[in-house]
Amino acid sequence: MARHRCRFCAEGLDEIFVDLGQSPLANSFVPPAQVDALEPVYPLQAYACHGCGLVQLPQFEPAASIFDQYLYYSSFSESWLRHAEAYATEMIARAKLGAMSEVIEIASNDGYLLQYFRRAGIRVLGVEPAGGPAAAARTRGVPTRTCYFGRDTAAALRAEGHSPDLIVANNVLPHVPDINDFVAGLGILLPDTGSITLELPHLLRLIAQVQFDTIYHEHLSYFSFATIERVFHTHGLRVFDVEELPTHGGSLRLHVCADAAPHGPSPRLERLRQSEAVARLDQPETYREFRAKVAAKRTMIRDFLLAAQRAGKSVLAYGAPAKGNTLLNYCGITREMIPFTVDRNPHKQGLLLPGTHLPVRDPAALITARPDYVFILPWNLRDEIIAQLPEVRAWGGQFVVPAPDLSIIP
């Protein structure tokens, strides 16, 4: 078997970060008519690069196989919409954006974010490879190009006269197969006076909270701050500020400019560098400890579900996120343990989860079934989901979240 190489620095990958066994693609939902068809599975094995520190998965499927029929629509999460609106308000003030400004978002999904800039009278453009979400964005009035982003797309946009004051790229870089092409494209599109903000999950939080379920094949890269600084520096860009966010279990918001831009460095940069140094993110001992904690969490989740089964207690799941599919498949969860899950996204309803084949139903089905426990798969949205389901507590049901620790919430 050919040796895998780092997608950023091209070093050979020998150090295992974690091995989650064999798993189907986390967003490859199965139509009921194809339940007996052969379902492809791939090793879900993450490596840590000793050259640059990037934690990553090898790519098994081309991006088109994942995103051409992408079923994730950002606007189905109310808390994510509030997060997007607050960000837009903050950046309009911080970057002094107005009617003559332009904001371009890479991986703009269904227009969940750009709609708030547009409402403020600012010119916007989305770049989104998934046809369904892109069409939804245009319906919302957000002009959107259906294409992948990289050097060629950036050069084409510049040739058309686009000169964005702000480029936004939230939760996209971890999904990009060719990091160097993508980041080089950001440098091509960014004018000297502009800035870029990116949000992405932080490797430090993934390790500290044992968030193994955030690892899945479509999520190719897992960044420490040290590694992401190195990536941008290689392409003539500089991180001048960073914010630590609670989203997705712990994310970074990076503020990036051209190397020669006048922005001075924020004191938050050095504080974060020190935090990562203390956590020893680049040490094999850290990976070994993480692997042991992942195995222990798997045992804990299975023990809870088996104990509920023995006690005659019913458990249903809420949500059909990619992270949930990693958790269910790695933990060997069956329909005897959790008969079905529910999700507000109608594009997922009526399908089966990959691997486990749990049916995805409308949330009304959960209310009808009145389970003893509701297992929240998108645990980063736990407060939003619990608030949406007051009926559960009314019949004496309880909520279960798997992260950061397995917890039962009465």
C-alpha positions, 0 to 999 in steps of 0.5 A: 500500500502506498504511503500516505503523504501530508496534504499540506507539507507532503511529509510521509504520514506514519503517526496514528492519531486515532483509529475509528475502524471501518465506516461509510461516508458520514453524509452518504444517507441511504434510500430505503429502496437501496437498504440491501445494496452494498454500502462502501466503507473506508478506514476512518484512521486519522494521522498526525504529520510530524512535519507540520502537525496537521492531523488528517484523514486520507482522501478516499472519495473525490469532492464531487461524490460528497458535495454534489448531493450534499444534504446539509443546510445551515438554516435549519439550526436556529442557534447557527443563524443567531451566530451568523447574524451576530457575526455579520453585525460585528464585522460590519462595524469592525471592518466599516462595511457599507453600500460600497463594500463587498463581502464574498463567502466561500462555502456559503451553503444556503445563504444563511450568513450572507443574507444578513450582510445583504439586508444591511445594503452590502453587496454579497456573493456566495461560492458554494459547490453543492447545488441544492444549498446554492439554489436555496441561497439564490431563492433567498436573494443571495447571488451564488456561484455553484463551483469549488474554490481555489486558485482558478476560481479566485483568478476568475473572480478578480478578472471580473472585477471583484475586490472583496473588503471581507472574505468569509470561509466558515467551517470549510478549510477542514473539508478541502482536499487541496489546502494549498490551492484553497489558501493560495486562492484566498491570497489571490482574491484578497485585495491589500486593504481587505481581510479574511475571517475563517472559523474552524474547529480547534484540535485542542478542544477535540483532544481535551473533550474527546470529541472523536465523533467530529472525525469523519471522512468528509472532514479531512483536516484538523487544525491546531493554531500553530499549524494554521499559522504556518499554512497561511504564512506559506501563502503570504498571509498572516493571522493578526487576531484570533477568537476562541468560540464555543461553536462546534464544541470549540472553534477558532475564528481567525482574522487574516490579512496580507503579510504587508497589511498594517494590522498589528498582532493581537495579544490573543495570538501569543496566549493561544500559542502558549495554551497549545504548547502546554497541551503538547499537541504535537507529542505522540504521548498526547495521541496515545492518551487520546486513543485510550480516552476514545476507547473508554468513551465508546465503552461508556456509551455502549454500556448506557444503551445496553443497560437501558435495553435490559431495564426496558427503557426506550431510547430514540436519537435526535439529529442526523449530523455527520458526527452522529454517524461516526459515533453510531458506527464506531460504537456499534449501535444497532436499531435494537438499541436506538430504533430511529432518529429524527431531524428537522431537515426534510431533505434527510427525512425518509432516508436511512443513516449510513452504516447503522441504517437507523431511519430518519423521521420527522421530529413529530415521530419522537413526540408520538413515541414518548421515549424514556431517553432522547440521545442528542447526536448534535451535542453542540446544539444541546440547549437549542434542541432541549428548548425545542422539546418541552414535551419530553420533560412533561412525560418524564423523559430525559436527555442524553448527550455524549460530549464532553462526557456522557451526561443524562439531563433530567 
